Amino acid sequence: MGVEAFRSHAGSRRHRSGGSPVESQSERRLGSDLNPIELASSKLKKLLRDGTERTVDGLWNLCGRIVDQFSNEECRNYFKHCGYRYD
């Protein structure tokens, strides 16, 4: 049932937009592949797995160290990559 609903939804988007599944830049930003939060969370999850912490306190400490690894420039680039303007 889920696959059928997805196919139906994807097909209706193609028809509305003249064959392209992406209608506008603002709608494109909503996709997980073009979402700055998804890009950052992907890196966060990888670093959490690599950290091999297994206690709650250890995970919180690791999260603090990981967040420090995200530079302002890197975060800005996530938004630029997804089509957002950053002035």
C-alpha positions as CSV (number, residue, x, y, z in Angstrom):
1,M,0.0,0.0,0.0
2,G,2.8,2.5,0.9
3,V,4.7,1.9,-2.4
4,E,1.4,2.4,-4.4
5,A,0.7,5.7,-2.6
6,F,4.3,6.9,-3.3
7,R,4.0,6.0,-7.0
8,S,0.7,7.8,-7.2
9,H,2.0,10.9,-5.5
10,A,5.2,10.9,-7.6
11,G,3.2,10.5,-10.8
12,S,0.8,13.4,-10.0
13,R,3.8,15.7,-9.3
14,R,5.2,14.8,-12.7
15,H,2.0,15.6,-14.5
16,R,1.5,19.0,-12.8
17,S,5.1,20.1,-13.5
18,G,5.3,19.0,-17.1
19,G,7.4,15.9,-16.6
20,S,9.8,17.2,-13.9
21,P,9.3,15.9,-10.4
22,V,10.6,19.2,-9.0
23,E,8.3,22.1,-9.3
24,S,10.1,25.1,-7.8
25,Q,13.2,26.0,-5.9
26,S,11.2,26.4,-2.7
27,E,9.7,22.9,-3.1
28,R,13.1,21.5,-4.0
29,R,14.4,22.7,-0.7
30,L,11.9,20.4,1.1
31,G,13.4,17.2,-0.2
32,S,15.7,15.4,2.1
33,D,18.5,15.3,-0.4
34,L,18.5,19.1,-0.5
35,N,17.9,19.9,3.1
36,P,20.7,21.5,5.2
37,I,19.4,19.9,8.4
38,E,19.7,16.4,6.7
39,L,23.2,17.2,5.5
40,A,24.3,18.2,9.1
41,S,22.5,15.3,10.7
42,S,24.1,12.8,8.3
43,K,27.6,14.0,9.5
44,L,26.4,14.0,13.1
45,K,25.2,10.4,12.9
46,K,28.4,9.2,11.2
47,L,30.5,10.9,13.9
48,L,28.3,9.4,16.7
49,R,28.7,5.9,15.2
50,D,32.5,6.4,14.9
51,G,32.6,7.6,18.5
52,T,31.5,4.2,19.9
53,E,30.1,5.7,23.1
54,R,27.6,3.5,24.8
55,T,26.5,5.4,27.9
56,V,24.1,8.3,28.1
57,D,26.7,10.6,29.7
58,G,29.3,9.5,27.2
59,L,26.9,10.2,24.3
60,W,26.1,13.7,25.6
61,N,29.8,14.5,26.0
62,L,30.5,13.2,22.5
63,C,27.7,15.3,21.1
64,G,29.3,18.4,22.6
65,R,32.6,17.6,21.0
66,I,31.0,16.8,17.7
67,V,29.0,20.1,17.6
68,D,32.3,21.9,18.0
69,Q,33.5,20.3,14.7
70,F,30.8,22.1,12.7
71,S,32.4,25.4,11.5
72,N,30.3,28.4,10.6
73,E,31.6,28.1,7.0
74,E,30.6,24.4,6.8
75,C,27.1,25.2,8.0
76,R,26.8,28.1,5.6
77,N,27.9,25.8,2.7
78,Y,25.1,23.3,3.6
79,F,22.5,26.1,3.1
80,K,24.2,27.2,-0.1
81,H,24.3,23.7,-1.5
82,C,20.6,23.4,-0.9
83,G,19.9,26.5,-2.9
84,Y,19.4,29.0,0.0
85,R,20.8,32.4,-0.3
86,Y,23.2,33.5,2.4
87,D,24.1,37.1,2.6
